[in-house]
Amino acid sequence: MNKTIGLTIAAGMLAATLTNSAYATDWDMPTPYPDATFHTANIVQFADDIKAATNGGLNITVHSAGSLIKHGEIKNAVRGGQVPIGEFFLSLLTNEDAAYGVDSQPFIATSYEDAKKLWDAQKPVITELLAKQKLMPLYAVAWPPQGLYTTKEIKTVADLKGLKFRSYNAALEKFASLAGAAPTQVEVPDIPQAFSTGQVEAMITSPSTGANGKAWDYVSYYTPINAWVPKNIVVVNKAAFDALDEATQTAVLEAAAAAETRGWEMSMKETDTQTAVLKENGMTIVEPSAELLQGLMDIGAQMQAEWQETASDEAKSIMATFSQ
Ligand code: PCA
């Protein structure tokens, strides 16, 4: 290479490096689920996309599995500016407003198509609610439909009676209690230990979480009751977002839109591939009996009736839009 051109290129590269590092922003991003989780893989891709689009100007370090901040505290950590961005299970915020929890109400939206329709109805409402806390949603992705993991075959709701049941939110806790089971909250990274120590003996979750946690080591039956399709959401602190220059803000929003599309596609694929993994590892996949489904749907109807009495107008407006 011609020496002058070589030096010019080197100087140019140095200038570019200096420019980027002078303005480079580093963000820590806490997430609740382990690295093998498709949501986490999707977030890592989201971070890579932003890094590439901003030429290293915004670097997001993903701290998975609740390693930086515990799941239940991620939302408030982003709100308080302790971290600029984070992921959590959206329906955990039901205690603030039922609008956040519509996706975890049993038998309201049980297919991806309905889950997407519900998100379309929910998004504007929760965007407004989150704005009051100076938070901005970037994207949300559904988990595969939720199914039942047990040691013996479950033919009716009565078979669930007394089972020590792993739960992850208030709606599931209620559902399990109404089915006569004994729910306990356990975060995903702690599931294997909860089963091995006998703290729990059954759970409702996706084929993804079941397969990621090697459910076959603890239970033998998977019954895809597909009772609801809950979501994770990624939110950003509004002040942290506003502090980015315009090009970087655009890069974040574009990467978020791509992550939402990609995440739902990953989720749909996981439903089949991870159910197959459960089977390959010796689990018996049992289609739910009509009697079991009817019993669970009765519980869902009871929960929905109670929900109608206590839910906020915002929450009800989501259900109204969804049912149109
Ligand atoms: N996995 C997460 C949330 C829903 C799911 O499929 C869990 O089990 O906590």
Boltz pocket constraint, residues with backbone or C-beta under 6 A from the ligand:
constraints:
  - pocket:
      binder: B
      contacts: [[A, 89], [A, 143], [A, 144], [A, 168], [A, 186], [A, 187], [A, 188], [A, 204], [A, 205], [A, 206], [A, 207], [A, 208], [A, 209], [A, 230]]
      max_distance: 6.0
